[in-house]
Amino acid sequence: MKLLNTGLLILTLLYSLTTNALTKDEFMSRLQEHYEDTSRIQHYTITFRKSSSFGPQSYDFNHPTKAYRQQTTDVDLAKQNFFTQTKRGGFPGGFLFETNEYQNDVQSVRYDVNGVLYGKQVFSRDEKAFEREVEEIDSIVGFFAVKPLIENSMKELKINFKDGKSKTIVSQFISPTSNSTKTISGSKIERIDYVFRNEPIQLLSIHHYSGDENQPFAELHYKNYSNINNFEIASQVEGKRFNRPFQYTIKNFAKISGIEDEKLKIPSGYGLVIERIANELSFEKITKDIYIIGNVNFDRNVLVKVNNNGLRVFGAPGSDKVSESVINLLEKFFPQKIIKSVYITHPHSDHIRGLRAYSNRNIPILADAYSIDAIKAFPGFKQDIGSFRFRTIKHKEVLEGMQFHIPKNSHAKGQSFVYFIDSKILYEGDFLEIPFDNTIASYMSTVEKEFVEYLRKEALKIERIVGHYRNGDISLEVMNNYYEANAISKIQSNNDVSNR
């Protein structure tokens, strides 16, 4: 990662364990000589895979499964903001998301390869996209990670030695009051330890500290050094951030002459570039007693059912701040009604992070039994989970004209949807991914096939499907066309979900 300007740094070598006493200048000279060739790289391509296990995003939080992202990125440092990349990520239930991204001196955009998330839409990225993408690469490629250390002035560097070992640790102290301090996930970096092997020189690990803490909140370990296209690279990089482990596998690294022009263009067949900005919440009445709140946390939908007893809210994504904005909107439109409950479809972290705002108001959470257990185990709620109130829903239970279904599926062990009997509206999250423009994607996940087949088996009469993500108005025609275009085993057309 990028470090601070020289004037803001105090570099101190804590200790060196070596059999040969080296002076500070000798050690730094060795580092500079070792990394001299790689410090001049201006154009490169890299392919790597990142995998991580995280219970709150797994099928079963008790048995965390791995999600992965594989990516190939071409970078042009000479032009400072040019890059292009393909990302491919897998998640529980057979979800496969693949996007292409690029940035040049004209635009920074992202578009969908298979049409699963964005259809034929193209979304703009902010001007710092290049910085973020290169920062990640800088952290996992050892000779990029040490480049700022070598380039900074070593005048304040002090080296002490202890005999008998072979490692040197360089600690960099950063003033916590500096306006230029770097952060990781919101935590200020106040000390960075670089651990080197002395013979041969290799970066072994980097540790980030905040304040006076002795325990690093983020760290990277560089392993399995090998020769990749004449570059000495640690092909395995294992890390941990706030006790959440992850691993990178670098599969390729090579110099390139530059980025091909075709990679910096939007392919034919895609629409105009859409600005992805945090729009104000939208509010729309879709039946006599059901409203949809859109633009929640950029691209999510929250439903609200109004009755004589109050309001029922469906969805609590993003954060407490996001939920507060939803609650404030409801107080504006329904000042005389109170929120009776908030419902979540399943306990993945992106669907539950806004629950505390409701708990703070003593509003009960509706969820299946597994999801309730997962919410109770969610690390983000550890301090105040005792104040959460729950109401367990059961499979096919009917409550105030709402029927809850908890079908077996491959995305989350406990995952439900709600069917509003009178209006024939269905609200779901992560059971069906249809982009805003109703593009029929060329890939369909396992859990989506399971969902469609369940609906067909139950023969529910459905007028509209509201997706928690993106599309809040999915028709049966689009859903059936999506299924028929991708399902492995076909079901007779007379078994299609219909309005009969």
Secondary structure, DSSP 8 states (H G I E B T S, - for coil): -----GGGEEEEEEEEE-SS---HHHHHHHHHHHTTTGGG--EEEEEEEEEEE-GGGSSSTTS--EEEEEEEEEEESSSSSEEEEEEEEEETTTEEEEEEEEE-SS-EEEEESSSSSSTT-EEE--TTHHHHHHHHHHHHSHHHHTHHHHHS--TT----EETT--EEEEEEEE-TT-TT--EETTEE--EEEEEEETTTTEEEEEEEE-TT-SS-SEEEEEEEEEEETTEEEEEEEEEEETTEEEEEEEEEEEE-S---GGGGS--TT---EE-------EEEE-SSSEEEEEEETTTEEEEEEEETTEEEEE---S-HHHHHHHHHHHHHH-TT--EEEEE-S---HHHHTTHHHHHTTT--EEE-HHHHHHHHH-GGGTTTGGG--EEE--TT-EETTEEEE----SS-SS--EEEETTTTEEEESSS----TT----S---HHHHHHHHHHHHHT---SEEEESBS-S-B-HHHHHHHHHHH-SS---GGGS----
